[in-house]
Amino acid sequence: MVNKIVLAYSGGLDTSIAIKWLKETYNAEVIAFCADLGQGEDLAAVKKKALQTGASKAYVQDLREEFVRDYIFPMLRGNAVYEGTYLLGTSIARPLIAKKQIEIALKEGADAVAHGATGKGNDQIRFELTAYALKPDIKIIAPWREWAFNSRASLISYARKNGIPVTATKKKPYSTDMNLFHISYEGGILEDPWREPPADMYTMTTPLEKTPNRPEYIEITLVAGDPVSINGRKMSPAKLLHALNEIGGRHGIGRVDIVENRYVGIKSRGVYETPGGTILHAGRKAVESLTLDREVKHLLDSLMPKYAELVYYGYWFAPERIALQQMIDSVQQKVSGTVRLKLYKGNCLVVGRKAPGSLYDAKLATFEEENVYNQKDAEGFIRLNALRLKANSSLRGGDV
């Protein structure tokens, strides 16, 4: 028996219909929850719409600072890039939304939570793994896995019959998801992986043909792995990321077009814009190159694909992700310094880096005359490392 449901509500087609469908199907009270993650929408209007379409209450929470500080920055400290390209802008938003949804459910005494994710995508997994991790006995309702609607057209028809205002049309060319870290585009015309995205689709980045013809230099300072200032100006996490989005977007930085492997086993074409995140990722790695020991850095690099996979699959609150994060954060205490970047025509180039705890020693690295490194020592080092190669060669009889 379900008496009260907290719905993750965006005001879009799916969740607008879900309010009425949930009330009819479960004869339950529906509370709408909308998270402000910097998507740039009129959330007061979203709240009003939720109440007008049948929600008994509607929560709208400004989570922008928490989102960047407690989710995006820790993920960046892990250098997380899924399948070598995707900076995980949608993935990292879901555990925060689901966490707040559970908090509201506890506050309101709700029996269940619901979301508008489809049964073919990753978001259903991310929402539900988080919910079960935080409240194991919660009931989860996923309308797309239950209702009879099988297309956007059928959803639009239902909305019109029931007087539910929606802005979607049957000819909408693709779907989007935006937050302070990125915007994603998928579906519709993008389902043909050979077809180039339309030039007017992008919203966060300037087309390369229209970007400035002169490069822009910026300096980012990091403390314990996190950015704290741009060009010497200190900012809060959300404001700093917003500023970098504007700077990077102006120079066309952060566009990617990929075919990725969803957790459910489907290949999906996604197009993303992540201007500020692209800059931060490059800058952080530059400061790491100065401050981290070689083997520690290589260890982190070897763990990055697994860490990124955990975020992508929805295991943010899993013990293995938390354990990895603790190790990563311990190492990141050494990653403090400043990086200088050159931004030009979609490129983000590291052109300078410095750190008070730098392990770089110009006296050792120089090709000029020095008295620190005895080059003759390299001969014994090479011979020792060649022993196993010689042994293998003798077994082959010297054949190449």
C-alpha positions in Angstrom: 0.0 0.0 0.0 1.4 3.4 -1.1 0.0 6.5 0.5 2.5 9.2 -0.4 5.1 9.4 -3.2 8.0 11.9 -3.7 8.5 12.4 -7.5 11.8 13.7 -8.9 10.1 16.4 -11.0 11.6 18.5 -13.8 8.4 20.0 -15.3 9.1 18.2 -18.6 6.8 15.9 -20.5 7.4 12.7 -18.6 7.2 14.0 -15.1 4.3 16.4 -15.8 2.2 13.4 -16.9 3.6 11.2 -14.0 1.9 13.3 -11.4 -1.6 12.5 -12.7 -0.7 9.0 -13.6 0.7 8.2 -10.1 -2.3 9.7 -8.4 -4.7 7.6 -10.6 -2.7 4.4 -10.5 -1.7 4.3 -6.8 -4.5 6.5 -5.4 -1.7 8.3 -3.5 -0.6 11.8 -2.6 2.2 13.0 -4.9 4.9 15.5 -3.7 7.1 17.0 -6.4 10.8 17.7 -5.9 12.9 19.8 -8.3 16.6 20.3 -7.8 18.2 23.5 -8.9 21.6 22.3 -10.3 22.1 25.4 -12.5 20.0 24.3 -15.4 18.9 27.9 -16.0 15.2 27.3 -15.9 12.4 29.3 -14.3 12.0 27.0 -11.3 9.3 29.2 -9.7 7.2 28.4 -12.8 8.1 24.7 -12.5 6.9 24.6 -8.9 3.7 26.4 -9.9 3.1 23.9 -12.7 3.6 20.9 -10.4 0.9 22.2 -8.0 -1.5 23.1 -10.8 -1.2 19.5 -12.3 -2.0 17.8 -9.0 1.0 17.7 -6.6 0.0 18.3 -3.0 3.4 20.0 -2.3 6.3 21.1 -4.4 9.9 21.4 -3.2 12.5 23.4 -5.1 16.0 23.4 -3.6 19.0 25.4 -4.7 21.7 22.8 -4.7 24.3 24.5 -6.9 27.0 25.1 -4.3 26.6 21.6 -2.8 26.5 20.0 -6.3 29.9 21.5 -7.2 31.6 21.3 -3.8 30.5 17.8 -2.8 30.0 16.0 -6.1 31.7 17.6 -9.1 35.0 18.6 -7.3 35.5 15.2 -5.6 34.8 13.6 -9.0 37.4 15.9 -10.7 39.9 15.0 -8.0 39.6 11.4 -9.2 40.3 12.6 -12.8 37.1 10.7 -13.8 36.6 10.4 -17.6 34.3 7.6 -18.8 35.6 5.6 -21.8 38.3 8.2 -22.2 36.0 11.1 -23.3 32.9 11.7 -21.2 33.3 13.9 -18.2 30.2 12.5 -16.5 28.0 15.6 -16.3 24.7 13.8 -16.2 26.0 10.9 -14.1 27.2 13.0 -11.2 23.9 14.9 -10.8 21.8 11.9 -10.2 23.1 10.8 -6.8 22.5 14.3 -5.4 19.0 14.5 -6.7 18.2 11.0 -5.3 19.7 11.8 -2.0 17.6 14.9 -1.5 14.6 13.0 -2.7 15.1 10.4 0.1 15.6 13.2 2.6 12.2 14.7 1.6 10.6 11.3 1.8 11.8 10.8 5.3 10.6 14.3 6.3 7.2 13.8 4.7 6.7 10.2 5.8 6.4 9.1 2.2 6.2 5.4 1.3 7.8 5.7 -2.1 9.8 7.7 -4.5 9.4 8.0 -8.2 11.4 9.2 -11.2 10.8 9.8 -14.9 13.8 7.9 -16.3 13.1 5.3 -19.0 13.8 1.6 -18.7 16.5 1.7 -21.4 18.8 4.2 -19.9 21.3 4.7 -17.1 19.4 7.2 -15.0 17.0 4.7 -13.6 19.9 2.8 -12.2 21.6 5.8 -10.8 18.5 7.0 -9.0 17.5 3.6 -7.7 21.0 2.5 -6.5 21.2 5.7 -4.5 17.8 5.3 -3.0 18.4 1.8 -1.9 21.8 2.7 -0.5 20.3 5.4 1.6 16.9 3.8 2.5 16.9 0.1 1.8 13.2 -0.3 2.5 12.0 2.4 0.2 9.6 1.5 -2.6 10.6 2.8 -6.0 8.1 3.5 -8.8 9.4 3.9 -12.3 6.4 4.9 -14.5 8.2 4.1 -17.7 8.5 0.5 -16.6 4.8 0.3 -15.8 2.5 2.5 -17.8 1.1 1.7 -21.2 2.6 4.7 -23.0 5.2 3.7 -25.5 6.2 6.9 -27.2 6.4 10.6 -26.8 3.4 10.9 -29.1 1.3 8.9 -26.7 2.4 11.0 -23.8 1.6 14.2 -25.6 -1.9 12.8 -26.5 -2.5 11.9 -22.8 -1.4 15.3 -21.7 -3.8 17.1 -24.1 -6.7 14.9 -23.1 -6.1 15.7 -19.4 -5.4 19.4 -19.8 -1.7 19.0 -18.7 0.3 21.8 -20.2 3.5 20.6 -22.0 5.9 22.4 -24.3 7.1 19.2 -26.1 6.1 18.5 -29.7 6.1 15.4 -31.7 8.8 16.8 -33.9 11.3 17.7 -31.2 14.7 16.8 -32.8 16.6 15.6 -29.6 16.4 15.6 -25.8 18.7 17.6 -23.5 19.8 17.6 -19.9 21.6 20.6 -18.4 23.2 21.5 -15.2 26.1 23.7 -14.0 28.7 21.2 -15.2 27.4 20.4 -18.7 24.6 20.0 -21.2 23.9 16.7 -23.0 22.0 16.0 -26.2 20.7 12.6 -27.3 18.0 10.9 -29.2 16.0 12.0 -32.2 18.2 13.1 -35.1 21.3 12.2 -33.1 20.5 8.5 -33.2 22.3 8.3 -36.6 25.9 8.3 -35.5 27.0 9.3 -39.0 25.0 12.5 -39.0 26.7 15.7 -37.8 24.8 17.6 -35.1 23.1 20.7 -36.4 25.1 23.9 -35.9 22.4 25.6 -34.0 22.0 22.9 -31.4 24.8 23.9 -29.1 24.1 26.3 -26.2 27.1 26.6 -24.0 29.9 26.9 -26.5 30.6 29.2 -29.4 31.1 27.6 -32.9 34.9 27.6 -33.7 34.3 29.8 -36.7 33.0 32.5 -34.4 35.4 32.3 -31.5 37.9 35.1 -30.9 40.9 35.2 -33.2 43.2 35.9 -30.3 44.0 33.5 -27.5 43.1 34.2 -23.9 45.4 33.3 -21.0 44.0 32.4 -17.6 45.5 31.2 -14.3 43.7 28.8 -12.0 45.0 28.2 -8.4 44.2 24.9 -6.7 44.4 24.0 -3.0 44.4 20.3 -2.0 43.1 19.4 -5.4 40.3 21.9 -5.7 40.2 25.1 -7.7 39.8 28.2 -5.5 40.5 31.2 -7.8 40.7 32.4 -11.4 43.4 35.0 -12.1 43.8 35.6 -8.4 40.2 36.2 -7.7 38.7 33.8 -5.1 35.3 32.4 -5.8 32.9 29.8 -4.3 32.8 26.5 -6.1 29.6 27.2 -8.1 30.6 30.7 -9.1 34.0 29.5 -10.2 32.6 26.8 -12.4 30.1 29.3 -13.8 32.9 31.7 -14.7 34.9 29.0 -16.4 31.9 27.9 -18.4 31.6 31.4 -19.7 35.3 31.7 -20.5 35.6 28.3 -22.0 32.3 28.5 -23.9 33.5 31.8 -25.5 36.5 29.9 -27.0 34.5 26.8 -28.1 36.0 24.5 -25.5 34.5 21.3 -24.3 32.4 19.8 -27.1 32.5 16.0 -27.5 30.5 13.7 -29.8 30.7 10.0 -28.7 29.1 6.6 -28.9 29.2 5.3 -25.3 28.3 2.0 -23.7 25.4 2.3 -21.3 25.3 0.1 -18.2 22.2 -1.7 -19.5 24.2 -2.9 -22.5 23.0 -0.5 -25.2 25.4 1.7 -27.3 24.2 5.3 -27.3 25.3 8.4 -29.2 25.7 11.4 -26.9 26.9 14.9 -27.6 28.1 17.0 -24.7 29.3 20.5 -23.9 31.5 20.8 -20.7 33.5 24.0 -21.1 34.5 24.7 -17.5 35.0 21.0 -16.6 37.3 20.5 -19.6 39.5 23.4 -18.4 39.5 22.2 -14.8 40.4 18.7 -15.8 43.4 19.8 -17.9 44.5 22.3 -15.2 44.4 19.8 -12.3 46.4 17.3 -14.2 49.1 19.9 -14.8 49.5 20.7 -11.1 49.5 16.9 -10.4 52.4 16.5 -12.7 54.5 18.7 -10.5 53.4 17.6 -7.1 52.7 13.8 -7.2 55.3 11.1 -6.9 55.6 9.0 -10.1 54.3 5.7 -8.7 51.4 7.5 -6.8 50.4 9.2 -10.0 50.6 6.0 -12.0 48.5 4.3 -9.4 45.8 7.0 -9.6 45.9 6.7 -13.4 45.3 3.0 -13.2 42.3 3.4 -10.9 40.7 6.3 -12.9 38.8 4.0 -15.4 37.2 2.1 -12.5 36.4 5.2 -10.6 34.8 6.7 -13.7 32.8 3.5 -14.3 31.5 3.6 -10.7 30.2 7.2 -11.2 28.7 6.4 -14.6 27.0 3.2 -13.4 25.5 4.9 -10.3 27.6 3.6 -7.5 28.3 7.0 -5.9 27.2 5.8 -2.4 28.8 2.3 -2.8 31.6 1.4 -0.3 34.1 0.8 -3.1 33.6 4.4 -4.5 33.9 5.8 -1.0 37.0 3.8 -0.3 38.6 5.0 -3.6 37.6 8.6 -2.8 39.3 8.5 0.6 42.6 7.4 -1.0 42.2 9.9 -3.8 41.5 12.8 -1.3 44.5 11.8 0.8 46.8 12.0 -2.2 45.2 15.3 -3.4 46.4 17.1 -0.2 49.7 17.6 -2.1 48.0 19.0 -5.2 48.3 22.7 -4.6 49.6 25.2 -7.1 48.8 27.4 -10.1 48.4 26.5 -13.7 48.4 28.9 -16.7 46.2 27.9 -19.6 46.0 29.2 -23.2 42.5 29.1 -24.6 42.1 29.3 -28.4 39.7 27.9 -31.0 38.5 24.9 -29.0 41.9 24.2 -27.5 42.8 24.3 -23.8 46.6 24.3 -23.7 48.7 24.1 -20.5 51.5 26.7 -20.9 52.8 27.0 -17.3 52.5 25.5 -13.9 54.0 26.1 -10.5 53.5 24.7 -7.0 55.1 25.3 -3.6 55.4 21.5 -3.1 56.8 20.9 -6.6 58.9 17.7 -7.0 60.4 19.1 -10.3 64.1 19.8 -10.0 65.6 21.8 -12.8 69.1 20.8 -11.7 68.2 17.1 -12.3 66.1 17.6 -15.5 68.5 19.9 -17.4 70.4 18.8 -20.5 73.1 21.3 -19.7 76.1 20.8 -17.4 75.3 19.7 -13.9 77.0 17.9 -11.0 73.9 16.2 -9.5 73.2 13.2 -11.7 75.9 10.7 -12.6 75.1 9.5 -16.0 77.3 6.4 -15.7 74.8 5.1 -13.1 72.3 4.6 -15.9 74.3 1.7 -17.3 73.9 -0.6 -14.3 70.2 0.4 -14.0 69.6 -0.6 -17.6 71.6 -3.9 -17.3 69.5 -4.9 -14.3 66.3 -4.2 -16.0 67.4 -6.1 -19.1 68.1 -9.4 -17.2 64.6 -10.8 -17.7 64.6 -9.7 -21.4 67.9 -11.6 -21.9 66.5 -14.7 -20.2 63.5 -14.7 -22.5 65.7 -14.2 -25.5 67.8 -17.3 -24.6 64.6 -19.4 -24.4 63.7 -18.3 -27.9 67.2 -19.2 -29.2 67.9 -15.6 -30.0 65.1 -15.5 -32.6 63.4 -12.1 -33.1 
